Amino acid sequence: MKRVTKLRVTSPFSWKLRNRCIHQPVREADSGPDFQQLCDRLLLVAKELQAGKLRDFTWNMGVCVPKQLLGPGGYLPVYQKSLEHLCLVTDGSCVDGHPNSGLALGDLNCLKNISWTGLRTKPEFAALGAAVRENAKHLRGLALDFIHWDLVMDRWFGVGNPEEDLFRLVFRVEPMSFFLQYPALATLSLSGLDVTSYSRGLAYATNSPSLRSITLRSCLGWESFLHFLIQPGSELTINSLEVYEPLDSRNPGNDVDQALQTFLGSVNGLQNLHLSLPAPRQTKACWRTAAARHSATLRQFVYHLRAVNLDDESDLFENEMDVEDMSLLSDSFWAQLSEDDDSDETNLGHGAWFDEQSPNPLGDLQVECIGLACHPFRLVICP
């Protein structure tokens, strides 16, 4: 095993997604020995590896990382300091005081890519922050998945401000910061994070000349983040953009449409565009911007709009579903709404809603993959 450079520890879990960790009280009695046995076996395997040879480590168990592997004095920080890729999937619902409190991530100073799913506590934020700080100048990929920010808030209830500590400990930014922190960053993926208050500081910190891929899933304030990324003086070549915003209590206004269109009209070289947003949206304007700016490069285009079914005669009444018409509202409809926000939509008539005579903006694209959630008759580009 002297030539091994990648080590992956994984569990194909699919049904027990919460309270998986052995530190949970309900499992403490019968799972401790099993977990210790797993740690012992892993160490036996790890010790067969050549010191300093490992470049890629993945912990995809959905439970805490054993301190024998990644804690102070653990195997990886001591014998595998040349790690370049670190991927962790842990149990964010684990009780306080678990081994993640002592992860020695700051001892790994050659990391180029960091991915962590399930982090939720301040000790985890501190451990991650140490790793990011030590590798900031050469970090190329950062992927953080908090699952849902409300879960983080619930965990921190009465003990502090998770938003403030996260951006201070991990990203090292203030709401109005304007310093670049990660000059080599090429890939940024954030999930389940509220970036509203820190959108400017985060944008300036990650606005690297090498930034090529942006993924924002369930991130409130994503439109402000994109807005600050393209401030005057910044020229971005973005190959991939993915934005997913679920239906929730927030009512996305026209600033979402404007921010998205401005971003698409400002960056260069877009190859993959994946959007899933609450309806209604200014679909045609978005498509026109994407086609006009990126027709020569765009190869993958996925566009989904979601809404709650309000048809009380439908079997899917009050269920969330894809919008079959893709919010293809006519220009006259949007113009009238802009003139009078209180206008009665029912008086505009069906013709004002849908204008099928305008050219299909997607007709000029040379895409290899397209994903649209709509009624089949709307898939016809040419009669």
Contacts in CASP RR format, 6 or more apart in sequence:
PFRMAT RR
TARGET T0000
AUTHOR 0000-0000-0000
METHOD contacts of the structure
MODEL  1
MKRVTKLRVTSPFSWKLRNRCIHQPVREADSGPDFQQLCDRLLLVAKELQ
AGKLRDFTWNMGVCVPKQLLGPGGYLPVYQKSLEHLCLVTDGSCVDGHPN
SGLALGDLNCLKNISWTGLRTKPEFAALGAAVRENAKHLRGLALDFIHWD
LVMDRWFGVGNPEEDLFRLVFRVEPMSFFLQYPALATLSLSGLDVTSYSR
GLAYATNSPSLRSITLRSCLGWESFLHFLIQPGSELTINSLEVYEPLDSR
NPGNDVDQALQTFLGSVNGLQNLHLSLPAPRQTKACWRTAAARHSATLRQ
FVYHLRAVNLDDESDLFENEMDVEDMSLLSDSFWAQLSEDDDSDETNLGH
GAWFDEQSPNPLGDLQVECIGLACHPFRLVICP
1 45 0 8 1.000
1 48 0 8 1.000
1 49 0 8 1.000
1 50 0 8 1.000
2 49 0 8 1.000
2 50 0 8 1.000
2 53 0 8 1.000
3 50 0 8 1.000
3 53 0 8 1.000
4 49 0 8 1.000
4 50 0 8 1.000
4 53 0 8 1.000
4 54 0 8 1.000
5 53 0 8 1.000
5 54 0 8 1.000
5 55 0 8 1.000
5 56 0 8 1.000
6 54 0 8 1.000
6 55 0 8 1.000
6 56 0 8 1.000
6 57 0 8 1.000
6 58 0 8 1.000
7 45 0 8 1.000
7 46 0 8 1.000
7 49 0 8 1.000
7 54 0 8 1.000
7 56 0 8 1.000
7 57 0 8 1.000
7 58 0 8 1.000
8 56 0 8 1.000
8 57 0 8 1.000
8 58 0 8 1.000
8 60 0 8 1.000
9 42 0 8 1.000
9 58 0 8 1.000
9 59 0 8 1.000
9 60 0 8 1.000
9 61 0 8 1.000
10 58 0 8 1.000
10 60 0 8 1.000
10 61 0 8 1.000
11 60 0 8 1.000
11 61 0 8 1.000
11 62 0 8 1.000
13 20 0 8 1.000
13 62 0 8 1.000
18 91 0 8 1.000
18 93 0 8 1.000
19 26 0 8 1.000
19 27 0 8 1.000
19 91 0 8 1.000
19 93 0 8 1.000
20 62 0 8 1.000
20 63 0 8 1.000
20 91 0 8 1.000
21 27 0 8 1.000
21 62 0 8 1.000
21 63 0 8 1.000
21 64 0 8 1.000
21 90 0 8 1.000
21 91 0 8 1.000
21 92 0 8 1.000
21 93 0 8 1.000
21 94 0 8 1.000
21 95 0 8 1.000
21 98 0 8 1.000
22 28 0 8 1.000
22 31 0 8 1.000
22 32 0 8 1.000
22 34 0 8 1.000
22 35 0 8 1.000
22 63 0 8 1.000
22 64 0 8 1.000
23 64 0 8 1.000
23 94 0 8 1.000
23 95 0 8 1.000
23 97 0 8 1.000
23 98 0 8 1.000
24 93 0 8 1.000
24 94 0 8 1.000
24 95 0 8 1.000
25 95 0 8 1.000
35 63 0 8 1.000
35 66 0 8 1.000
38 66 0 8 1.000
39 66 0 8 1.000
39 68 0 8 1.000
39 69 0 8 1.000
42 66 0 8 1.000
42 68 0 8 1.000
42 69 0 8 1.000
43 68 0 8 1.000
43 69 0 8 1.000
43 75 0 8 1.000
46 69 0 8 1.000
46 75 0 8 1.000
46 76 0 8 1.000
46 79 0 8 1.000
47 75 0 8 1.000
49 79 0 8 1.000
49 80 0 8 1.000
51 79 0 8 1.000
51 80 0 8 1.000
52 79 0 8 1.000
52 80 0 8 1.000
52 81 0 8 1.000
52 82 0 8 1.000
53 80 0 8 1.000
53 82 0 8 1.000
54 76 0 8 1.000
54 80 0 8 1.000
54 82 0 8 1.000
54 83 0 8 1.000
55 82 0 8 1.000
55 83 0 8 1.000
55 84 0 8 1.000
55 85 0 8 1.000
56 83 0 8 1.000
56 84 0 8 1.000
56 85 0 8 1.000
57 76 0 8 1.000
57 80 0 8 1.000
57 83 0 8 1.000
57 85 0 8 1.000
57 86 0 8 1.000
57 87 0 8 1.000
58 85 0 8 1.000
58 87 0 8 1.000
58 88 0 8 1.000
59 65 0 8 1.000
59 69 0 8 1.000
59 70 0 8 1.000
59 87 0 8 1.000
59 88 0 8 1.000
59 89 0 8 1.000
59 90 0 8 1.000
60 87 0 8 1.000
60 89 0 8 1.000
61 89 0 8 1.000
61 90 0 8 1.000
62 89 0 8 1.000
62 90 0 8 1.000
62 91 0 8 1.000
62 118 0 8 1.000
63 90 0 8 1.000
63 91 0 8 1.000
63 94 0 8 1.000
64 90 0 8 1.000
64 91 0 8 1.000
64 94 0 8 1.000
64 98 0 8 1.000
64 99 0 8 1.000
64 100 0 8 1.000
65 71 0 8 1.000
65 88 0 8 1.000
65 90 0 8 1.000
65 99 0 8 1.000
65 100 0 8 1.000
65 103 0 8 1.000
66 99 0 8 1.000
67 74 0 8 1.000
67 99 0 8 1.000
67 102 0 8 1.000
67 103 0 8 1.000
68 74 0 8 1.000
68 75 0 8 1.000
69 75 0 8 1.000
69 76 0 8 1.000
70 76 0 8 1.000
70 77 0 8 1.000
70 103 0 8 1.000
70 104 0 8 1.000
70 105 0 8 1.000
71 77 0 8 1.000
71 99 0 8 1.000
71 102 0 8 1.000
71 103 0 8 1.000
71 104 0 8 1.000
72 102 0 8 1.000
72 104 0 8 1.000
72 107 0 8 1.000
73 104 0 8 1.000
74 104 0 8 1.000
76 83 0 8 1.000
76 108 0 8 1.000
77 104 0 8 1.000
77 106 0 8 1.000
77 107 0 8 1.000
77 108 0 8 1.000
78 107 0 8 1.000
81 107 0 8 1.000
81 108 0 8 1.000
81 109 0 8 1.000
81 110 0 8 1.000
82 110 0 8 1.000
83 108 0 8 1.000
83 110 0 8 1.000
83 111 0 8 1.000
84 110 0 8 1.000
84 111 0 8 1.000
84 112 0 8 1.000
84 113 0 8 1.000
85 111 0 8 1.000
85 112 0 8 1.000
85 113 0 8 1.000
86 105 0 8 1.000
86 108 0 8 1.000
86 111 0 8 1.000
86 113 0 8 1.000
86 114 0 8 1.000
86 115 0 8 1.000
86 131 0 8 1.000
87 113 0 8 1.000
87 115 0 8 1.000
87 116 0 8 1.000
88 115 0 8 1.000
88 116 0 8 1.000
88 117 0 8 1.000
88 119 0 8 1.000
89 116 0 8 1.000
89 117 0 8 1.000
89 118 0 8 1.000
90 100 0 8 1.000
90 116 0 8 1.000
90 117 0 8 1.000
90 118 0 8 1.000
90 119 0 8 1.000
90 124 0 8 1.000
91 118 0 8 1.000
92 118 0 8 1.000
92 119 0 8 1.000
92 120 0 8 1.000
92 121 0 8 1.000
92 147 0 8 1.000
92 151 0 8 1.000
92 155 0 8 1.000
93 120 0 8 1.000
93 151 0 8 1.000
93 155 0 8 1.000
94 100 0 8 1.000
96 121 0 8 1.000
97 123 0 8 1.000
100 119 0 8 1.000
100 121 0 8 1.000
100 123 0 8 1.000
100 124 0 8 1.000
100 127 0 8 1.000
101 121 0 8 1.000
101 123 0 8 1.000
101 124 0 8 1.000
101 127 0 8 1.000
102 123 0 8 1.000
102 127 0 8 1.000
103 123 0 8 1.000
103 124 0 8 1.000
103 127 0 8 1.000
104 127 0 8 1.000
105 127 0 8 1.000
105 128 0 8 1.000
105 129 0 8 1.000
105 130 0 8 1.000
105 131 0 8 1.000
106 127 0 8 1.000
106 129 0 8 1.000
106 130 0 8 1.000
106 131 0 8 1.000
106 133 0 8 1.000
106 134 0 8 1.000
108 131 0 8 1.000
108 134 0 8 1.000
108 135 0 8 1.000
109 134 0 8 1.000
109 135 0 8 1.000
110 135 0 8 1.000
110 138 0 8 1.000
111 131 0 8 1.000
111 134 0 8 1.000
111 135 0 8 1.000
111 139 0 8 1.000
112 135 0 8 1.000
112 138 0 8 1.000
112 139 0 8 1.000
112 140 0 8 1.000
112 141 0 8 1.000
113 139 0 8 1.000
113 140 0 8 1.000
113 141 0 8 1.000
113 142 0 8 1.000
113 143 0 8 1.000
113 187 0 8 1.000
114 128 0 8 1.000
114 131 0 8 1.000
114 132 0 8 1.000
114 135 0 8 1.000
114 139 0 8 1.000
114 141 0 8 1.000
114 142 0 8 1.000
114 143 0 8 1.000
115 141 0 8 1.000
115 142 0 8 1.000
115 143 0 8 1.000
115 144 0 8 1.000
115 189 0 8 1.000
116 124 0 8 1.000
116 128 0 8 1.000
116 143 0 8 1.000
116 144 0 8 1.000
116 145 0 8 1.000
117 145 0 8 1.000
117 147 0 8 1.000
118 145 0 8 1.000
118 146 0 8 1.000
118 147 0 8 1.000
119 125 0 8 1.000
119 128 0 8 1.000
119 144 0 8 1.000
119 146 0 8 1.000
120 146 0 8 1.000
120 151 0 8 1.000
120 152 0 8 1.000
120 155 0 8 1.000
121 155 0 8 1.000
122 156 0 8 1.000
122 159 0 8 1.000
122 162 0 8 1.000
122 165 0 8 1.000
122 169 0 8 1.000
125 162 0 8 1.000
125 165 0 8 1.000
125 166 0 8 1.000
125 169 0 8 1.000
125 170 0 8 1.000
126 169 0 8 1.000
128 144 0 8 1.000
128 169 0 8 1.000
128 170 0 8 1.000
129 169 0 8 1.000
129 170 0 8 1.000
129 172 0 8 1.000
132 139 0 8 1.000
132 142 0 8 1.000
132 170 0 8 1.000
132 171 0 8 1.000
132 172 0 8 1.000
133 172 0 8 1.000
136 181 0 8 1.000
136 182 0 8 1.000
137 182 0 8 1.000
137 183 0 8 1.000
137 184 0 8 1.000
138 184 0 8 1.000
139 182 0 8 1.000
139 184 0 8 1.000
139 185 0 8 1.000
140 184 0 8 1.000
140 185 0 8 1.000
140 186 0 8 1.000
140 187 0 8 1.000
140 210 0 8 1.000
141 185 0 8 1.000
141 186 0 8 1.000
141 187 0 8 1.000
141 188 0 8 1.000
142 182 0 8 1.000
142 185 0 8 1.000
142 187 0 8 1.000
142 188 0 8 1.000
142 189 0 8 1.000
143 187 0 8 1.000
143 188 0 8 1.000
143 189 0 8 1.000
143 190 0 8 1.000
143 215 0 8 1.000
144 170 0 8 1.000
144 189 0 8 1.000
144 190 0 8 1.000
144 191 0 8 1.000
144 193 0 8 1.000
145 189 0 8 1.000
145 190 0 8 1.000
145 191 0 8 1.000
145 192 0 8 1.000
145 217 0 8 1.000
146 152 0 8 1.000
146 191 0 8 1.000
146 192 0 8 1.000
146 193 0 8 1.000
147 191 0 8 1.000
147 192 0 8 1.000
148 192 0 8 1.000
148 218 0 8 1.000
149 192 0 8 1.000
149 193 0 8 1.000
149 194 0 8 1.000
149 218 0 8 1.000
149 220 0 8 1.000
152 162 0 8 1.000
153 162 0 8 1.000
155 162 0 8 1.000
156 162 0 8 1.000
163 194 0 8 1.000
163 197 0 8 1.000
163 198 0 8 1.000
166 193 0 8 1.000
167 173 0 8 1.000
167 174 0 8 1.000
167 198 0 8 1.000
167 202 0 8 1.000
168 174 0 8 1.000
171 181 0 8 1.000
171 198 0 8 1.000
171 201 0 8 1.000
171 202 0 8 1.000
171 205 0 8 1.000
172 181 0 8 1.000
172 205 0 8 1.000
173 179 0 8 1.000
173 181 0 8 1.000
173 198 0 8 1.000
173 201 0 8 1.000
173 202 0 8 1.000
173 204 0 8 1.000
173 205 0 8 1.000
174 198 0 8 1.000
174 201 0 8 1.000
175 197 0 8 1.000
175 198 0 8 1.000
175 200 0 8 1.000
175 201 0 8 1.000
176 200 0 8 1.000
176 201 0 8 1.000
177 200 0 8 1.000
177 201 0 8 1.000
177 204 0 8 1.000
177 205 0 8 1.000
178 200 0 8 1.000
178 201 0 8 1.000
178 204 0 8 1.000
179 204 0 8 1.000
179 205 0 8 1.000
180 204 0 8 1.000
180 205 0 8 1.000
180 207 0 8 1.000
180 208 0 8 1.000
181 205 0 8 1.000
181 206 0 8 1.000
182 205 0 8 1.000
182 206 0 8 1.000
182 208 0 8 1.000
183 208 0 8 1.000
183 209 0 8 1.000
183 210 0 8 1.000
184 208 0 8 1.000
184 210 0 8 1.000
185 206 0 8 1.000
185 208 0 8 1.000
185 210 0 8 1.000
185 211 0 8 1.000
186 208 0 8 1.000
186 210 0 8 1.000
186 211 0 8 1.000
186 212 0 8 1.000
186 213 0 8 1.000
187 211 0 8 1.000
187 212 0 8 1.000
187 213 0 8 1.000
188 206 0 8 1.000
188 211 0 8 1.000
188 213 0 8 1.000
188 214 0 8 1.000
188 215 0 8 1.000
189 213 0 8 1.000
189 214 0 8 1.000
189 215 0 8 1.000
189 217 0 8 1.000
190 215 0 8 1.000
190 216 0 8 1.000
190 217 0 8 1.000
190 219 0 8 1.000
191 215 0 8 1.000
191 216 0 8 1.000
191 217 0 8 1.000
191 218 0 8 1.000
191 219 0 8 1.000
192 217 0 8 1.000
192 218 0 8 1.000
192 219 0 8 1.000
193 218 0 8 1.000
193 219 0 8 1.000
194 219 0 8 1.000
194 220 0 8 1.000
194 221 0 8 1.000
195 202 0 8 1.000
195 219 0 8 1.000
195 220 0 8 1.000
195 221 0 8 1.000
195 222 0 8 1.000
195 224 0 8 1.000
195 225 0 8 1.000
196 220 0 8 1.000
196 221 0 8 1.000
196 224 0 8 1.000
199 221 0 8 1.000
199 224 0 8 1.000
199 225 0 8 1.000
199 227 0 8 1.000
199 228 0 8 1.000
200 224 0 8 1.000
200 228 0 8 1.000
201 228 0 8 1.000
202 225 0 8 1.000
202 228 0 8 1.000
203 225 0 8 1.000
203 226 0 8 1.000
203 227 0 8 1.000
203 228 0 8 1.000
203 229 0 8 1.000
203 231 0 8 1.000
204 228 0 8 1.000
206 229 0 8 1.000
207 229 0 8 1.000
207 234 0 8 1.000
207 236 0 8 1.000
211 236 0 8 1.000
211 238 0 8 1.000
212 237 0 8 1.000
212 238 0 8 1.000
212 239 0 8 1.000
212 240 0 8 1.000
213 238 0 8 1.000
213 239 0 8 1.000
213 240 0 8 1.000
213 241 0 8 1.000
214 226 0 8 1.000
214 238 0 8 1.000
214 240 0 8 1.000
214 241 0 8 1.000
214 242 0 8 1.000
215 240 0 8 1.000
215 241 0 8 1.000
215 242 0 8 1.000
216 222 0 8 1.000
216 225 0 8 1.000
216 242 0 8 1.000
216 243 0 8 1.000
216 244 0 8 1.000
217 242 0 8 1.000
217 243 0 8 1.000
217 244 0 8 1.000
218 244 0 8 1.000
218 245 0 8 1.000
218 246 0 8 1.000
219 225 0 8 1.000
219 245 0 8 1.000
220 250 0 8 1.000
222 243 0 8 1.000
222 245 0 8 1.000
223 252 0 8 1.000
223 255 0 8 1.000
223 256 0 8 1.000
223 259 0 8 1.000
223 260 0 8 1.000
224 259 0 8 1.000
226 259 0 8 1.000
226 260 0 8 1.000
226 262 0 8 1.000
226 263 0 8 1.000
227 259 0 8 1.000
227 262 0 8 1.000
227 263 0 8 1.000
229 236 0 8 1.000
229 263 0 8 1.000
230 236 0 8 1.000
230 262 0 8 1.000
230 263 0 8 1.000
230 266 0 8 1.000
230 267 0 8 1.000
235 268 0 8 1.000
236 266 0 8 1.000
236 267 0 8 1.000
236 268 0 8 1.000
237 267 0 8 1.000
237 268 0 8 1.000
237 269 0 8 1.000
238 267 0 8 1.000
238 268 0 8 1.000
238 269 0 8 1.000
238 270 0 8 1.000
239 269 0 8 1.000
239 270 0 8 1.000
239 271 0 8 1.000
239 272 0 8 1.000
240 270 0 8 1.000
240 271 0 8 1.000
240 272 0 8 1.000
240 273 0 8 1.000
240 274 0 8 1.000
241 263 0 8 1.000
241 264 0 8 1.000
241 267 0 8 1.000
241 270 0 8 1.000
241 272 0 8 1.000
241 273 0 8 1.000
241 274 0 8 1.000
242 272 0 8 1.000
242 273 0 8 1.000
242 274 0 8 1.000
242 275 0 8 1.000
243 260 0 8 1.000
243 274 0 8 1.000
243 275 0 8 1.000
243 276 0 8 1.000
243 277 0 8 1.000
244 274 0 8 1.000
244 275 0 8 1.000
244 276 0 8 1.000
244 277 0 8 1.000
245 252 0 8 1.000
245 276 0 8 1.000
245 277 0 8 1.000
245 278 0 8 1.000
246 278 0 8 1.000
246 306 0 8 1.000
247 278 0 8 1.000
247 306 0 8 1.000
247 307 0 8 1.000
247 308 0 8 1.000
247 320 0 8 1.000
252 277 0 8 1.000
252 278 0 8 1.000
254 282 0 8 1.000
254 338 0 8 1.000
256 277 0 8 1.000
256 281 0 8 1.000
257 281 0 8 1.000
257 282 0 8 1.000
257 285 0 8 1.000
257 286 0 8 1.000
260 275 0 8 1.000
260 286 0 8 1.000
261 282 0 8 1.000
261 285 0 8 1.000
261 286 0 8 1.000
261 289 0 8 1.000
264 270 0 8 1.000
264 273 0 8 1.000
264 286 0 8 1.000
264 289 0 8 1.000
264 290 0 8 1.000
264 293 0 8 1.000
264 294 0 8 1.000
265 289 0 8 1.000
265 292 0 8 1.000
265 293 0 8 1.000
267 293 0 8 1.000
268 293 0 8 1.000
269 294 0 8 1.000
269 297 0 8 1.000
270 290 0 8 1.000
270 293 0 8 1.000
270 294 0 8 1.000
270 297 0 8 1.000
270 298 0 8 1.000
271 297 0 8 1.000
271 298 0 8 1.000
271 299 0 8 1.000
271 300 0 8 1.000
272 298 0 8 1.000
272 299 0 8 1.000
272 300 0 8 1.000
273 290 0 8 1.000
273 294 0 8 1.000
273 298 0 8 1.000
273 300 0 8 1.000
273 301 0 8 1.000
273 302 0 8 1.000
273 303 0 8 1.000
274 300 0 8 1.000
274 301 0 8 1.000
274 302 0 8 1.000
275 286 0 8 1.000
275 302 0 8 1.000
275 303 0 8 1.000
275 304 0 8 1.000
276 302 0 8 1.000
276 304 0 8 1.000
276 305 0 8 1.000
276 306 0 8 1.000
277 304 0 8 1.000
277 305 0 8 1.000
277 306 0 8 1.000
278 305 0 8 1.000
278 306 0 8 1.000
278 307 0 8 1.000
279 305 0 8 1.000
279 306 0 8 1.000
279 307 0 8 1.000
279 323 0 8 1.000
279 327 0 8 1.000
280 305 0 8 1.000
280 307 0 8 1.000
280 323 0 8 1.000
280 327 0 8 1.000
280 329 0 8 1.000
281 305 0 8 1.000
281 327 0 8 1.000
282 327 0 8 1.000
282 329 0 8 1.000
282 334 0 8 1.000
283 303 0 8 1.000
283 305 0 8 1.000
283 326 0 8 1.000
283 327 0 8 1.000
283 328 0 8 1.000
283 329 0 8 1.000
284 328 0 8 1.000
284 329 0 8 1.000
284 331 0 8 1.000
284 358 0 8 1.000
284 361 0 8 1.000
285 334 0 8 1.000
286 303 0 8 1.000
287 303 0 8 1.000
287 361 0 8 1.000
287 362 0 8 1.000
288 361 0 8 1.000
290 298 0 8 1.000
290 301 0 8 1.000
290 361 0 8 1.000
290 365 0 8 1.000
291 298 0 8 1.000
291 361 0 8 1.000
291 362 0 8 1.000
291 363 0 8 1.000
291 364 0 8 1.000
291 365 0 8 1.000
295 364 0 8 1.000
295 365 0 8 1.000
295 366 0 8 1.000
296 366 0 8 1.000
298 365 0 8 1.000
298 366 0 8 1.000
298 367 0 8 1.000
299 366 0 8 1.000
299 367 0 8 1.000
299 368 0 8 1.000
299 369 0 8 1.000
300 367 0 8 1.000
300 368 0 8 1.000
300 369 0 8 1.000
300 370 0 8 1.000
301 362 0 8 1.000
301 365 0 8 1.000
301 367 0 8 1.000
301 369 0 8 1.000
301 370 0 8 1.000
301 371 0 8 1.000
302 369 0 8 1.000
302 370 0 8 1.000
302 371 0 8 1.000
302 372 0 8 1.000
303 326 0 8 1.000
303 371 0 8 1.000
303 372 0 8 1.000
303 373 0 8 1.000
304 322 0 8 1.000
304 371 0 8 1.000
304 372 0 8 1.000
304 373 0 8 1.000
305 322 0 8 1.000
305 323 0 8 1.000
305 326 0 8 1.000
305 327 0 8 1.000
305 373 0 8 1.000
306 320 0 8 1.000
306 321 0 8 1.000
306 322 0 8 1.000
306 323 0 8 1.000
307 320 0 8 1.000
307 321 0 8 1.000
307 323 0 8 1.000
308 318 0 8 1.000
308 319 0 8 1.000
308 320 0 8 1.000
308 321 0 8 1.000
309 316 0 8 1.000
309 317 0 8 1.000
309 318 0 8 1.000
309 319 0 8 1.000
309 320 0 8 1.000
309 321 0 8 1.000
310 317 0 8 1.000
310 318 0 8 1.000
311 317 0 8 1.000
322 373 0 8 1.000
322 374 0 8 1.000
323 373 0 8 1.000
323 374 0 8 1.000
324 373 0 8 1.000
324 374 0 8 1.000
324 375 0 8 1.000
324 378 0 8 1.000
325 354 0 8 1.000
325 374 0 8 1.000
325 375 0 8 1.000
325 378 0 8 1.000
326 372 0 8 1.000
326 373 0 8 1.000
326 374 0 8 1.000
326 378 0 8 1.000
328 354 0 8 1.000
328 378 0 8 1.000
329 353 0 8 1.000
329 354 0 8 1.000
330 351 0 8 1.000
330 352 0 8 1.000
330 353 0 8 1.000
330 354 0 8 1.000
330 355 0 8 1.000
330 358 0 8 1.000
331 355 0 8 1.000
331 358 0 8 1.000
332 352 0 8 1.000
332 355 0 8 1.000
333 348 0 8 1.000
333 352 0 8 1.000
333 353 0 8 1.000
336 343 0 8 1.000
336 348 0 8 1.000
336 352 0 8 1.000
337 343 0 8 1.000
337 345 0 8 1.000
360 381 0 8 1.000
362 370 0 8 1.000
362 381 0 8 1.000
363 381 0 8 1.000
372 378 0 8 1.000
372 379 0 8 1.000
END
